[in-house]
Amino acid sequence: MEYRRLGQSGLQVSELGLGSWVTFGKQVDLSAAKEIMSHSYAAGINFFDNAEGYESGESERLMGEAIDQLGWSRDSFIVSSKVFWGGDKPTQRGLSRKHVFDACHAALQRLRVDYLDLFYCHRPDIDTPIQETVRAMNDLIVQGKVMYWGTSEWSAQQITEAWAVAKAENLHTPVMEQPQYNILIRDKVESEFLPLYTLTGLGTTIFSPLASGLLTGKYLNGVPKNSRLDLPGYEWLRDMLIGEDNKLEQIEQLNQLAKDLGMPLHYLALNWCLRNLHVSSVILGVSKLEQLQDNLKALALKSQLNDDVWVKVDEIMGNKPVLPQRF
């Protein structure tokens, strides 16, 4: 396992992280969570990602109980939470100072830790002044309840505005963004955010590197039972990924390319994300230990993949961002 700096911060995060969206509290119980997290930790993964909105807090409760029972030293792992979707009442949603504080304290209790390493604003909040959110995040850091704060699924303009407010008021700036990034979805990380890597020192902890399983090839012949896209309540995800504008024909071509290289498609897809040095950590989502063990094997094949392979991927997908000449 290799480690990368989280942007221009001094924090070293594992190149692969473990996420809990959809899995913990939905497909994964405590016994499986301990098994998966224990194997992750032993393999060198030090970043464990969560959010208040994942299964209405159950994901954090499960992860916290697993961490407690595994007995890890607090200085040996990184755990995150995100704030935005805490409940149905007006004070339980968004990025107001009140909800940011309430969400942080609730996450600390559920995760059974004294501080959060990373705390993300899970979505932008058009109803809260950005100054209010920036100041709230800064105060949590000053109080020692959060080490670094950042954003998830924000635009470059919104991140720049938050960073500018923090700089102007000599407050802690946002350090990281958590966007979706994979072979199918790449514009934000590769184009929109490009100026921010230098301007703000932005790091990225990307999610959905396998497009919720689409880039494993398992959906080429329909949706298997008990797969992520078959879960009740996630019909929206299935419709988004396998709708009228799906990419199954291109994924079939990627699958053939991977076979020609002697590897499964998801190994190619994971290493495609890792090739980008602006990616601090690639978050894995697994519901079984066997999936984790399999994904970890992709790291051993990085040296077999060169620029010629990535050119072929670009030719198949036809979605490489066209960058302004100044970049």
C-alpha angles and dihedrals in degrees: 000000000000125000130220133195114255095244109297093333121107094243115117112213126186113255087238121045132185119241130193104204112133091352112066110068091005108055100359126066127194096274093052092042091056091047094048095043093046092053091045092052092047089051091055101263108145101169121083116181129206144149140204089243096057105108089335093293096315091109090058093045091052094047091046093052090048092051090048094051094044089056098216119177107255092230092059102064142045121223128184141193134187132217129215112075108055102139147317101282119092092246091052097062139061133019104296116141090251096052094042089055095042092048093049094050092046091050091050090054095045094045092042094227133125094228141011117239093205127021118185133196094230095208134356114270113218091187096060124066109246090230089062093053095044092050092048092052091047091051092052089053092048089050090053095242094113130032101194133006132204146145141265126214094355123144122247089250092054093047091048091051092051091046092049092051091050093048093047092051096038092244131142109284126222108270105187144025126205109210131163109260131173141122089287099045116040113127098097097050097038101037118009095046096041097103091048096063089068101028099048104012090242119190124197132215100190126206134205097028088166095043091246090308098315090113092056091069092234093122096054090099100035136290113311117222116264092015119132093262090051095057118115110252094027097082088115090061092050092049091048095050101034103032134113091298097049124145100219095128091054091044089055088055091049089049090055091048090053091049090051088054091050098248140096119264096251091058088056091047095050093048090047088062093044092053088072108086091201087068109092096184137359110220116221123206115202135164097190135044090234090060091053093048090050095048091050090059089067090074092067091062099055092101091056093061120079139168092279090063093050090050089056090050090052091050092052095046100035090202105109107138117249105231127209111258093248088070 
